[in-house]
Amino acid sequence: MPHSPEEKKRVVTRLRRIQGQALALERAVNEGTECGALLQQLAALRGAATGLMAEVLESHLRETFLQSAQGGPPDAKIDPAAEVDQLMRIVRSYLK
């Protein structure tokens, strides 16, 4: 999860862009837009969601594993294998 104000602002901006793309797609469907154009909008929407997923995943990985490697807070001990398993379940469900 992005924690700094700059990271949060960047994520919220991406989310608003995704929301705008979803609304535009809904309008296009309601207006009877041709399938090719709808597919192009869907691809853009998926690309935006994938970009957001990558950004949040990178932030999480850096926070989890870099802090752990640097000694991090003692009460924040993690099990790296369990963390990787959890992340892979999330990524696999996203890729379906």
C-alpha positions in Angstrom: 0.0 0.0 0.0 1.4 3.4 -0.9 2.1 5.3 2.3 3.7 8.6 1.3 1.4 11.5 0.2 3.0 11.5 -3.2 2.5 7.7 -3.7 -1.1 8.0 -2.5 -1.8 10.9 -4.9 -0.3 9.0 -7.8 -2.5 5.9 -7.0 -5.7 8.0 -6.6 -4.9 9.7 -9.9 -4.6 6.3 -11.6 -7.8 5.1 -10.0 -9.7 8.2 -11.2 -8.3 7.6 -14.7 -9.5 4.0 -14.6 -12.9 5.2 -13.3 -13.1 7.6 -16.2 -12.2 4.8 -18.7 -14.9 2.5 -17.2 -17.5 5.3 -17.5 -16.5 6.0 -21.1 -16.8 2.3 -21.8 -20.3 2.2 -20.3 -21.3 5.1 -22.4 -19.9 3.5 -25.6 -21.9 0.3 -24.9 -25.1 2.3 -24.3 -24.5 4.2 -27.5 -24.0 1.0 -29.6 -20.3 1.7 -30.4 -18.8 -0.9 -32.8 -17.0 -3.9 -31.3 -13.6 -2.9 -32.5 -13.7 0.4 -30.6 -15.1 -1.3 -27.5 -12.2 -3.8 -27.6 -9.8 -1.0 -27.9 -11.3 0.7 -24.8 -11.3 -2.5 -22.9 -7.6 -3.0 -23.7 -6.9 0.5 -22.4 -8.8 -0.2 -19.2 -7.1 -3.5 -18.6 -3.7 -1.8 -19.3 -4.5 0.9 -16.7 -5.5 -1.7 -14.1 -2.4 -3.8 -14.8 -0.3 -0.7 -14.4 -1.9 0.1 -11.1 -1.5 -3.5 -10.0 2.2 -3.4 -10.9 2.8 -0.2 -9.0 1.0 -1.4 -5.8 2.8 -4.7 -6.0 6.2 -3.1 -6.4 5.5 -0.8 -3.4 4.4 -3.8 -1.3 7.5 -5.9 -2.3 9.9 -3.0 -1.6 8.2 -2.3 1.8 8.0 -5.9 2.8 11.3 -7.3 1.7 13.6 -4.3 1.8 12.5 -3.4 5.3 12.9 -7.0 6.4 16.4 -7.2 4.8 17.4 -3.9 6.5 16.4 -5.2 9.9 13.0 -3.4 9.9 10.9 -3.0 13.1 11.3 -6.1 15.3 7.5 -6.5 15.7 7.2 -6.7 11.9 8.8 -10.1 11.4 7.6 -11.7 8.2 7.7 -15.2 6.8 9.1 -14.6 3.3 7.8 -17.9 2.0 4.3 -17.2 3.2 4.4 -13.6 1.9 5.5 -14.9 -1.6 2.7 -17.5 -1.5 0.1 -14.9 -0.7 1.3 -12.5 -3.4 1.4 -15.3 -6.0 -2.2 -16.2 -5.2 -3.2 -12.6 -5.7 -1.2 -12.3 -9.0 -2.6 -15.6 -10.3 -6.2 -14.6 -9.6 -5.6 -11.3 -11.4 -4.1 -13.0 -14.4 -7.1 -15.4 -14.9 
